[in-house]
């Protein structure tokens, strides 16, 4: 590998010399700049903090002024409510005149009825202030949180800022609104008192309303000219609702003079108090400090630079020798080579450490090669299919077992889409649902493979995005099916006696009509007519159909499932199971109450789902006392974490089925064991201990959750939550009650 030549200014010697010179000067410059910046920051913070406290104090005083005037009006209305809205104009004018003389900032007062029609008014500047026909109060806008209404600031002809302050007139007895009392308040004297406060030598104070309109200023001529303040950065921040800040408030004001500005919102009313001080005046002490510091820095920099050049030249030669040795090793790729150590100082120890690193790197390389061989042996003999997928879920690597399952070891799956290769039976073959069991045809045999995929970090050598694992769970699926069928047949045995009793009634009717017909045919009298025989045969046919329905329900439950999920209405299993348990309910004189919504679509094996419902209802009946009731609720609910932004429509819904009994409940010591296999509290011969264990497994396979809540002595509630599958509409709740005690 040819060595690349660099110009002299890029050589290490030149860099070190430049570095030495710079490092001799830069620290002093940084120190001086830091000192200057710290002093400037401290001074700015001190000025801004003082101005902030002053602005907040003025804002509070303005707010107190408005609130005190409002409280004065409210106090007058509470004590003179009937005189203000009464029919006596003289009494009303007396109250208004007294109030006008007592509050110096009021220009005029008006009283109006609840329809805001003016009843009377007085003015400080006009002796005769008559009420015009149909005159109403202006600027009446009460909010839900304020006890008074304050209008926007407006200006008189001579330029004085004023506002309308309005309060309700409340009847002290009935608390009914009798009308309104409105005061026109003059703000010029108030603003002049606040804006005349001295801020430095050239600082100013001004006020704006909630729209940025200038309503008070140290130079009142600017208020008279209605100067536009919305170009001012502080005013824009105030109008935007940004909180006041003590930092970053230097900007040019409307006169293009750099100033330090700060504001404080009044709150109620929505005005702002602004204070601005020229930057030149504020930073004048800093300028004098900077001149003294710069003189001392220049002298120190000159001396330190000469020393840095000398030691920089002493340092560069050993580093250049180290660089040459490293380049030689890179060119030869010989990890056993070493760089010559020339000294025992820090650079010499660096060379020694580099040589040790080369030896360790050679050892690690040998270990990595051995580990790679071991890893390949483990991956190809792990007993699970493994594959790496790219971002589009296409195959880029696979182990030998994966190749054996889906072809020969020499078959090339490169860039084949994983969805095409793992196309199973039914909707459970979706690759997006991690942990699903896929039913696949593998080498002519049907196998069940549980697939899991994991996102990999970027930057790996294969540029893989996912790791796919396939685990053969064919035996596990078969064993689960046998356990479910065993529990199902045990339940069939418990139901058999009830079915026998259900069939006895129609058989007794059949026997009675058959014997009656035979007796009449053997008698010598008149034979039964055709119509009578047809009626008897019709009764016999109905009873035979009734027997078929009873046995059909039992056979349908006992029939093995097809081991494939489908979309179904959860209500069907509830209805069928209620019919199977009708005799047991009748025996115990119990009531089964069903409260369900239509269209509760879920995904799963309908036969297995019916077994879940039967297991839970059977447990509820066994645990309940004679004459009690069992409640079954089925409804569609929202998942606790689902939102319109997070999931599409219907995907955030769940189907919730609750079975509530009135039995003795489950003690806390047994409650945590109810899902264990073969655990039962029933007497011997009355339970296998597999009902809840099997039901829990089926609900999990349906991507749902099963919960049990029980209070000893009060009863138990079993709750099942299943994902809603978005098929069917309607939310009308139907409530049915099967009373089988009679």
C-alpha positions in Angstrom: 0.0 0.0 0.0 1.5 3.3 -1.1 1.9 6.0 1.5 -0.1 9.1 0.9 2.0 12.3 0.9 0.6 15.4 2.8 1.6 19.1 2.4 3.8 20.5 5.1 1.0 22.3 6.8 -0.8 19.0 7.4 2.2 17.2 8.9 2.2 16.3 12.5 5.2 18.6 13.3 3.4 21.6 11.8 0.2 20.7 13.6 1.9 20.4 17.0 3.7 23.7 16.5 0.5 25.4 15.6 -1.3 23.7 18.5 1.4 24.9 20.9 1.1 28.4 19.8 -2.7 28.3 19.9 -2.9 26.6 23.2 -0.6 29.2 24.7 -2.9 32.0 23.6 -6.4 30.4 23.5 -6.6 29.7 27.3 -5.9 33.3 28.1 -8.4 34.5 25.5 -10.9 32.0 26.8 -10.3 33.1 30.4 -10.6 36.7 29.5 -13.7 36.1 27.5 -15.2 33.9 30.2 -14.5 36.6 32.8 -16.0 39.2 30.5 -19.0 37.0 29.7 -19.5 36.1 33.4 -19.4 39.7 34.4 -21.8 40.7 31.6 -24.1 37.8 32.5 -24.1 38.7 36.1 -24.8 42.4 35.4 -27.5 41.5 32.9 -29.2 39.1 35.4 -28.9 41.7 38.1 -30.5 44.4 36.0 -33.2 42.1 34.6 -34.0 40.7 38.0 -34.4 44.2 39.4 -36.6 45.2 36.4 -38.5 41.9 36.7 -39.4 42.6 40.3 -40.3 46.2 39.5 -42.6 45.0 36.5 -44.2 42.3 38.7 -44.9 44.9 41.4 -46.5 47.3 38.9 -48.6 44.5 37.4 -49.8 43.6 40.9 -50.6 47.1 41.7 -52.6 47.5 38.5 -54.5 44.3 39.2 -55.2 45.4 42.8 -56.5 48.7 41.4 -59.0 47.0 39.1 -60.0 44.5 41.8 -60.4 47.2 44.5 -62.7 49.3 42.2 -64.7 46.2 41.4 -65.0 45.3 45.1 -66.2 48.9 45.8 -68.9 48.6 43.1 -69.9 45.1 44.4 -70.1 46.5 48.0 -72.3 49.3 46.9 -74.6 47.0 44.9 -74.9 44.6 47.8 -76.1 47.3 50.2 -78.1 49.5 47.8 -79.4 46.9 45.3 -83.1 47.9 45.7 -82.4 51.7 45.5 -80.3 51.3 42.4 -83.0 49.4 40.4 -86.0 50.8 42.1 -88.6 53.2 40.8 -87.3 56.2 42.7 -84.8 58.0 40.4 -83.8 60.4 43.2 -82.7 57.5 45.4 -80.8 56.0 42.6 -79.0 59.3 41.7 -78.1 59.8 45.3 -76.4 56.4 45.6 -74.6 57.0 42.2 -73.5 60.5 43.1 -72.2 59.4 46.5 -70.2 56.6 44.9 -68.8 58.9 42.2 -67.5 61.3 44.8 -66.0 58.5 46.8 -64.0 56.9 44.0 -61.7 59.5 42.3 -60.9 57.4 39.2 -64.6 57.0 38.1 -65.8 59.2 35.2 -69.4 58.1 35.1 -71.8 55.5 36.5 -74.8 53.8 34.8 -77.5 51.4 36.2 -79.4 49.0 33.9 -82.1 46.4 34.3 -81.5 42.7 33.5 -82.2 43.5 29.8 -79.3 46.0 30.0 -81.7 48.9 29.4 -80.2 52.0 31.1 -82.3 53.2 34.1 -80.1 56.0 35.3 -76.6 57.5 35.1 -74.4 60.2 36.5 -71.2 61.8 35.2 -68.3 63.6 36.9 -67.9 66.0 33.9 -71.6 66.7 33.0 -74.2 68.1 35.3 -77.1 67.1 33.0 -76.6 63.5 31.9 -80.0 62.3 30.6 -80.9 58.7 29.7 -81.7 58.3 26.0 -84.7 56.2 24.9 -83.7 52.5 24.3 -80.1 53.2 25.6 -78.3 50.0 26.6 -75.1 49.3 28.4 -72.0 48.9 26.2 -69.2 46.3 26.6 -71.0 43.8 28.8 -69.1 40.5 28.8 -69.1 38.3 32.0 -66.9 35.3 32.2 -67.5 32.2 34.4 -64.6 32.9 36.7 -64.8 36.6 37.3 -67.2 38.5 39.5 -67.1 41.5 37.2 -66.8 42.4 33.5 -64.0 44.6 32.2 -64.1 46.0 28.7 -61.2 46.6 26.4 -59.3 49.9 26.9 -60.6 52.8 24.7 -59.6 56.4 24.4 -61.5 59.6 24.8 -61.3 62.5 22.4 -58.5 64.1 24.4 -56.6 60.8 24.4 -57.3 59.6 28.0 -57.4 55.7 28.3 -60.6 54.4 29.9 -62.4 51.1 30.5 -65.9 50.0 31.4 -66.1 48.1 34.7 -69.5 46.3 35.2 -70.8 44.3 38.1 -74.1 42.5 38.8 -76.8 43.9 41.1 -77.9 40.9 43.1 -81.1 40.8 45.3 -79.8 40.2 48.8 -82.9 38.1 49.7 -83.5 36.0 46.6 -79.9 36.2 45.1 -81.6 37.0 41.8 -80.0 39.3 39.2 -81.7 42.7 39.4 -79.6 44.4 36.8 -76.1 45.9 36.2 -73.9 48.7 37.6 -71.3 50.0 35.1 -68.5 52.5 35.8 -66.4 54.3 33.2 -62.9 54.3 34.8 -60.2 56.8 33.9 -56.8 55.2 33.7 -54.5 58.1 32.8 -53.7 59.2 36.3 -53.0 55.6 37.3 -50.8 54.9 34.3 -48.9 58.2 34.8 -48.1 57.2 38.3 -46.7 53.8 37.3 -44.8 54.9 34.1 -43.1 57.8 35.8 -40.9 55.5 37.9 -37.2 56.0 37.1 -35.4 53.1 35.4 -31.7 54.0 35.2 -31.0 57.2 33.3 -32.7 56.4 30.0 -35.0 53.5 30.8 -38.7 53.6 30.1 -41.9 51.8 31.3 -45.0 51.3 29.2 -48.2 49.3 29.2 -50.2 47.5 26.4 -53.6 45.8 26.4 -54.2 42.2 25.4 -53.9 43.1 21.7 -50.7 45.0 21.9 -52.2 48.4 21.8 -50.2 51.1 23.7 -52.2 52.3 26.7 -49.5 53.9 28.9 -46.0 55.2 28.4 -43.3 57.2 30.2 -43.7 59.6 27.2 -47.5 60.0 27.0 -47.2 61.6 23.5 -46.6 58.1 22.2 -49.9 57.0 23.7 -51.6 59.9 22.0 -50.0 59.0 18.6 -51.0 55.3 19.1 -47.6 54.1 18.3 -47.6 50.4 16.9 -45.8 48.3 19.6 -46.5 44.9 18.0 -43.1 45.0 16.3 -41.4 44.9 19.7 -40.1 41.4 20.5 -41.2 41.6 24.1 -44.7 42.6 23.1 -44.8 39.8 20.6 -43.8 37.3 23.2 -46.5 38.7 25.5 -49.2 38.4 22.8 -48.0 34.8 22.1 -48.5 33.9 25.7 -44.9 33.0 26.4 -43.8 33.2 30.0 -41.4 36.1 30.9 -37.7 35.2 30.9 -34.6 36.9 32.5 -32.3 35.7 29.7 -32.1 36.5 26.0 -34.0 39.7 26.2 -31.7 42.0 24.2 -33.3 43.5 21.1 -33.7 46.8 19.2 -36.8 48.8 20.3 -39.1 50.8 18.1 -36.4 53.5 17.8 -33.8 50.8 16.7 -31.9 51.3 19.9 -30.5 48.1 21.4 -32.2 47.6 24.8 -32.6 45.0 27.6 -36.4 44.4 27.7 -38.6 42.6 30.1 -42.3 42.3 30.8 -44.8 41.1 33.4 -48.4 40.1 32.6 -51.0 41.7 34.7 -53.3 38.6 34.4 -56.7 40.1 34.9 -57.1 42.4 33.1 -55.0 40.9 30.2 -52.5 43.8 30.1 -48.7 43.7 30.1 -46.2 45.9 31.9 -42.9 46.4 29.9 -39.6 47.8 31.0 -36.7 48.6 28.6 -33.2 49.9 29.4 -30.6 50.8 26.7 -27.8 48.2 26.4 -25.1 50.9 26.2 -26.1 52.3 29.6 -26.4 48.8 31.1 -23.1 47.5 29.9 -20.9 50.6 30.4 -19.1 49.1 33.5 -18.2 46.0 31.4 -16.5 48.0 28.7 -14.1 49.6 31.2 -13.3 46.2 32.6 -12.6 44.6 29.2 -9.9 47.2 28.3 -7.9 46.5 31.4 -8.1 42.7 30.9 -7.0 42.8 27.3 -3.7 44.7 28.1 -2.6 42.1 30.6 -3.5 39.2 28.3 -1.3 40.4 25.4 1.8 40.4 27.6 1.2 36.9 29.0 0.4 35.4 25.6 3.8 36.5 24.1 5.8 34.7 26.8 3.8 31.5 26.9 3.9 31.2 23.0 7.8 31.0 23.0 7.8 28.2 25.6 5.1 26.3 23.8 7.1 26.3 20.5 10.2 24.7 22.2 8.4 21.8 23.9 6.2 21.3 20.8 9.3 20.5 18.7 10.6 18.1 21.4 7.3 16.1 21.2 6.8 15.7 17.5 9.7 13.3 16.5 8.7 10.3 18.7 5.1 10.6 17.5 6.2 10.6 13.9 8.2 7.4 14.5 5.2 5.8 16.1 3.0 6.7 13.1 5.5 5.2 10.7 5.6 1.9 12.7 1.8 1.7 12.7 1.6 2.3 8.9 4.1 -0.5 8.4 2.0 -3.0 10.4 -1.2 -2.0 8.6 0.5 -2.5 5.2 1.9 -6.0 6.1 -1.2 -7.1 8.2 1.3 -8.9 10.5 -0.2 -8.9 14.0 3.0 -10.5 15.3 5.2 -7.5 14.4 6.2 -4.8 17.0 6.9 -1.1 16.9 10.4 -0.1 18.2 10.3 1.5 21.7 12.7 4.5 21.8 12.1 5.8 25.4 10.5 5.1 28.7 8.3 8.2 28.9 4.6 8.4 28.1 5.2 7.9 24.4 7.4 4.9 25.1 4.7 3.4 27.3 2.2 4.1 24.5 4.4 2.1 22.1 4.6 -0.7 24.6 0.8 -0.7 25.1 0.3 -0.8 21.4 2.5 -3.8 21.1 0.6 -5.6 23.9 -2.6 -4.7 22.0 -1.3 -6.3 18.9 -0.6 -9.5 20.7 -4.1 -9.6 22.4 -5.7 -8.8 19.1 -3.9 -11.8 17.5 -5.2 -14.1 20.4 -8.8 -12.7 20.1 -8.8 -13.3 16.3 -7.9 -16.9 16.8 -10.6 -17.3 19.6 -13.2 -15.6 17.4 -12.5 -18.1 14.5 -13.0 -21.0 17.0 -16.2 -19.5 18.4 -17.5 -18.9 14.9 -17.1 -22.6 14.1 -18.8 -23.6 17.4 -21.7 -21.2 16.8 -22.2 -22.6 13.3 -22.4 -26.1 14.8 -24.9 -25.0 17.4 -27.1 -23.0 15.0 -27.3 -25.9 12.6 -28.0 -28.5 15.3 -30.3 -26.5 17.7 -33.5 -28.3 16.7 -35.2 -25.1 15.5 -35.5 -23.5 12.2 -33.6 -20.2 12.0 -33.5 -17.5 9.3 -32.4 -13.9 9.0 -34.7 -11.5 7.2 -34.1 -8.1 5.6 -36.2 -5.0 6.2 -38.8 -6.2 3.6 -39.0 -9.6 5.5 -37.2 -11.5 2.7 -34.8 -14.4 3.5 -31.1 -13.7 3.4 -29.8 -16.6 5.5 -31.2 -19.9 7.0 -29.8 -22.9 8.9 -29.8 -26.5 7.7 -33.0 -27.5 9.6 -34.9 -24.7 8.0 -33.8 -25.9 4.6 -34.8 -29.5 5.4 -38.3 -28.4 6.3 -39.0 -26.3 3.3 -36.9 -28.1 0.6 -33.4 -29.5 0.3 -30.3 -28.1 1.9 -29.1 -26.9 -1.5 -32.3 -25.0 -2.3 -31.8 -21.3 -2.6 -34.4 -19.2 -0.7 -32.4 -16.0 -1.3 -34.7 -12.9 -1.3 -37.8 -15.1 -1.1 -40.6 -13.4 0.9 -41.2 -15.0 4.3 -45.0 -14.6 3.9 -44.9 -16.8 0.8 -42.8 -19.6 2.4 -44.8 -19.6 5.7 -48.2 -19.5 4.1 -50.3 -21.6 6.5 -53.9 -22.5 6.9 -56.3 -19.8 7.8 -55.7 -16.4 9.3 -53.3 -17.7 11.9 -50.6 -17.8 9.3 -50.1 -14.0 9.5 -46.4 -13.2 10.0 -47.2 -10.0 11.9 -48.6 -11.8 14.9 -45.6 -12.9 16.9 -45.8 -16.3 18.7 -48.6 -17.7 16.4 -48.7 -21.4 15.7 -48.7 -22.1 12.0 -50.3 -25.2 10.4 -48.0 -26.0 7.5 -47.4 -28.8 5.1 -43.8 -29.9 5.7 -42.3 -32.7 3.5 -45.8 -34.1 3.0 -46.8 -34.1 6.6 -48.9 -31.6 8.5 -46.9 -29.9 11.2 -47.6 -27.1 13.7 -44.7 -24.6 13.9 -44.6 -21.8 16.4 -42.9 -18.8 14.9 -41.2 -15.9 16.7 -39.3 -13.0 15.2 -37.1 -10.4 16.8 -35.9 -7.1 15.5 -32.1 -6.8 15.2 -30.0 -3.8 15.6 -28.7 -2.2 12.5 -25.1 -2.4 11.4 -24.7 -6.2 11.6 -22.6 -7.9 8.8 -25.6 -9.5 7.1 -27.6 -6.2 7.2 -30.4 -8.3 8.7 -33.5 -6.6 10.2 -35.2 -9.7 11.8 -34.3 -13.0 13.3 -37.0 -15.7 12.6 -37.3 -18.8 14.9 -39.5 -21.8 14.0 -40.2 -24.3 16.7 -41.9 -27.7 15.9 -44.8 -27.9 18.4 -46.7 -30.7 16.6 -46.6 -33.0 19.6 -47.5 -30.2 22.0 -50.6 -29.3 19.9 -51.6 -32.9 19.7 -51.3 -33.3 23.5 -53.3 -30.2 24.1 -56.0 -31.4 21.8 -56.1 -34.7 23.7 -56.3 -33.0 27.1 -59.1 -30.8 25.8 -61.0 -33.8 24.4 -60.5 -35.7 27.7 -62.0 -32.9 29.7 -64.8 -32.5 27.2 -65.7 -36.2 27.5 -65.6 -36.0 31.3 -68.1 -33.1 31.0 -70.3 -35.1 28.6 -70.5 -37.8 31.2 -71.7 -35.2 33.8 -74.3 -34.0 31.3 -75.6 -37.4 30.3 -77.9 -37.8 33.2 -79.5 -34.5 32.5 -79.9 -35.4 28.8 -81.6 -38.7 29.8 -84.2 -36.9 31.9 -84.8 -34.4 29.1 -85.4 -37.3 26.7 -87.7 -39.2 29.2 -90.5 -36.6 28.9 -90.9 -36.8 25.1 -90.5 -40.6 25.2 -93.3 -40.8 27.8 -95.6 -38.8 25.4 -94.6 -41.1 22.5 -95.4 -44.2 24.5 -98.8 -42.9 25.7 -100.0 -41.9 22.2 -98.6 -45.2 20.7 -100.4 -47.4 23.3 -103.6 -45.4 22.9 -103.5 -45.8 19.1 -102.8 -49.6 19.4 -105.7 -50.1 21.9 -108.2 -48.3 19.7 -107.1 -50.3 16.6 -107.6 -53.6 18.5 -111.1 -52.6 19.8 -114.2 -53.6 17.8 -115.6 -50.2 17.8 -115.2 -47.4 15.3 -111.6 -46.9 14.2 -109.9 -43.5 14.6 -110.3 -41.3 11.5 -107.6 -40.1 9.2 -107.5 -36.6 10.7 -107.1 -38.0 14.2 -104.3 -40.4 13.2 -102.5 -37.5 11.5 -102.8 -35.4 14.6 -101.3 -38.2 16.8 -98.5 -38.7 14.2 -97.8 -35.0 14.3 -97.4 -35.0 18.1 -95.1 -38.1 17.8 -93.0 -36.3 15.1 -92.6 -33.2 17.3 -91.5 -35.3 20.3 -89.0 -37.2 18.1 -87.6 -33.8 16.9 -87.4 -32.7 20.5 -85.3 -35.8 21.3 -83.1 -35.2 18.3 -82.4 -31.6 19.4 -81.4 -32.7 22.9 -79.1 -35.5 21.6 -77.8 -33.3 18.8 -76.7 -30.6 21.3 -74.8 -33.2 23.3 -73.2 -34.8 20.2 -72.2 -31.4 18.8 -70.4 -30.6 22.0 -68.7 -34.0 22.2 -67.6 -34.0 18.6 -63.8 -33.3 18.2 -62.9 -29.8 16.9 -61.2 -29.3 13.5 -58.2 -27.5 15.2 -58.6 -24.3 13.2 -59.7 -20.8 14.2 -62.6 -19.2 12.6 -64.6 -16.0 13.1 -67.7 -16.7 15.2 -70.3 -15.0 17.4 -69.5 -15.6 21.0 -73.3 -15.5 21.9 -73.9 -18.8 20.0 -71.9 -20.8 22.5 -73.6 -19.1 25.4 -77.1 -20.0 23.9 -76.1 -23.6 23.1 -74.5 -24.2 26.5 -77.5 -22.7 28.3 -79.7 -25.3 26.5 -77.3 -28.1 27.6 -77.5 -27.1 31.2 -81.2 -26.4 31.3 -82.0 -29.6 33.2 -79.3 -29.0 35.8 -80.6 -25.5 36.4 -84.1 -26.9 36.7 -82.9 -29.5 39.3 -81.4 -26.8 41.5 -84.3 -24.5 40.9 -81.9 -21.8 39.7 -82.2 -18.9 37.3 -79.8 -18.2 34.5 -79.9 -14.5 33.5 -78.2 -13.6 30.2 -77.4 -10.0 29.3 -75.7 -9.8 25.9 -75.2 -7.5 22.9 -75.5 -8.8 19.4 -72.6 -9.1 17.0 -69.9 -10.2 19.5 -67.5 -11.5 16.8 -64.3 -13.2 18.0 -61.7 -15.5 16.4 -61.2 -19.1 17.6 -62.3 -22.7 17.5 -66.1 -22.6 18.1 -66.1 -26.1 19.6 -63.3 -25.1 22.1 -65.0 -21.9 22.9 -68.2 -23.7 23.8 -66.2 -25.9 26.1 -64.8 -22.8 27.9 -68.3 -21.5 28.4 -69.6 -24.9 29.6 -66.7 -25.4 32.1 -67.3 -21.9 33.6 -71.1 -22.2 33.8 -70.8 -25.7 35.2 -68.5 -24.5 38.0 -70.9 -21.6 38.7 -73.9 -24.0 39.0 -72.0 -26.4 41.2 -70.8 -23.6 43.5 -74.3 -22.0 43.8 -77.0 -22.8 46.4 -80.4 -24.1 45.4 -82.8 -21.3 44.3 -80.0 -18.8 43.5 -79.1 -17.3 40.2 -76.2 -17.1 37.7 -75.7 -14.0 35.6 -73.9 -14.1 32.2 -73.0 -10.8 30.7 -71.5 -10.4 27.2 -70.7 -7.0 25.8 -68.3 -5.0 23.7 -65.9 -2.7 25.6 -62.9 -0.4 24.8 -59.5 -1.6 25.7 -58.0 0.5 28.5 -55.0 1.7 26.4 -56.8 2.0 23.0 -57.4 5.4 21.4 -58.6 6.8 18.1 -55.0 7.9 17.4 -53.3 4.6 18.3 -55.6 2.1 16.6 -58.0 2.0 13.6 -61.7 1.8 14.2 -62.9 -1.4 16.0 -59.3 -2.6 16.6 -59.3 -1.1 20.0 -62.4 -3.0 21.1 -62.7 -6.2 23.2 -65.5 -8.7 23.9 -66.0 -9.1 27.6 -67.9 -12.1 29.0 -68.6 -12.3 32.7 -70.2 -15.2 34.7 -71.2 -14.2 38.2 -72.6 -16.7 40.7 -73.9 -16.4 44.3 -72.0 -19.3 45.8 -69.7 -19.5 48.8 -66.7 -18.1 46.8 -63.1 -19.3 46.8 -60.8 -18.8 49.8 -57.6 -16.8 49.2 -55.4 -19.8 49.8 -57.1 -21.7 46.9 -57.7 -18.8 44.5 -54.1 -18.7 43.3 -54.2 -22.5 42.5 -57.4 -22.6 40.5 -55.5 -22.7 37.1 -53.3 -25.6 38.2 -54.0 -28.9 36.4 -55.9 -31.5 38.5 -56.6 -29.0 41.3 -60.2 -29.2 42.4 -62.2 -28.5 45.6 -65.1 -30.8 44.5 -65.7 -34.1 46.2 -64.1 -37.2 44.6 -65.8 -38.3 41.4 -67.4 -34.8 40.7 -64.5 -33.0 39.0 -61.2 -33.7 37.1 -59.4 -30.5 38.0 -58.8 -29.7 34.4 -61.7 -27.4 33.6 -60.2 -24.1 34.4 -56.7 -25.2 33.3 -58.1 -26.2 29.8 -60.2 -23.1 29.6 -57.2 -20.8 30.5 -55.2 -22.4 27.7 -58.0 -22.0 25.1 -58.6 -18.3 26.0 -54.8 -17.7 25.7 -54.8 -19.4 22.3 -57.6 -17.0 21.3 -55.3 -14.0 22.2 -57.5 -13.3 25.2 -57.3 -13.1 29.0 -59.2 -14.9 31.8 -59.6 -13.4 35.3 -61.2 -14.7 38.5 -62.4 -12.5 41.3 -64.0 -14.1 44.3 -65.1 -13.0 47.8 -65.5 -15.8 50.3 -69.1 -16.1 51.4 -70.4 -13.8 48.6 -69.7 -15.5 45.2 -67.3 -15.6 42.3 -67.0 -13.7 39.0 -65.1 -15.1 36.0 -64.2 -12.5 33.4 -63.0 -13.3 29.9 -61.6 -10.5 27.5 -61.2 -11.4 23.8 -60.1 -9.2 20.9 -63.1 -7.9 18.9 -62.8 -9.0 15.2 -64.9 -6.2 13.6 -67.6 -8.3 12.0 -71.2 -7.5 12.5 -72.8 -4.3 13.8 -75.2 -3.3 16.5 -75.0 -2.5 20.2 -78.6 -3.0 21.4 -78.4 -4.9 24.6 -80.8 -7.8 25.0 -81.6 -9.3 28.4 -83.2 -12.8 28.8 -84.0 -14.8 31.9 -84.4 -18.6 32.0 -86.5 -19.5 35.1 -86.4 -23.3 35.4 -87.5 -23.6 39.0 -91.1 -24.5 38.1 
